[in-house]
Amino acid sequence: MKATLHRAVPPAAIPARLPPVFRPLIDPKQLGASPATLAVFPATSSAVVTANAARRLLARLGDVSDPLVVVGYNFTQDAVAVLQEAHATLFAASSFWWSDARWRAIRQR
């Protein structure tokens, strides 16, 4: 799964860059005043961001001085840990809090 990247987005412009289902998730108080790098994962309930997807995102970004805002339908616990370690601000439409291993097991059934 791959995120769409938008660089140097003013906080007030972030909702306009999102699919409609994600727009109500954004809390402007969490965004700060600085332009951010925005990563948007697919807006479908089957789009669960795993730790591997989070690591690939961070590798694509390299060294970014802007704050990182990541929006997705759902993140595994492992993905949340990876992105929080990178000081990203996360917004999710759902939170089932499964681990990567549990998500893989469910998908294999």
Beta strands, then each sheet from edge to edge (+ up, - down):
strand 1: 4-9
strand 2: 36-40
strand 3: 48-49
strand 4: 68-72
strand 5: 74-75
strand 6: 89-92
sheet 1: 1+ 2- 4- 6-
sheet 2: 3+ 5+
end
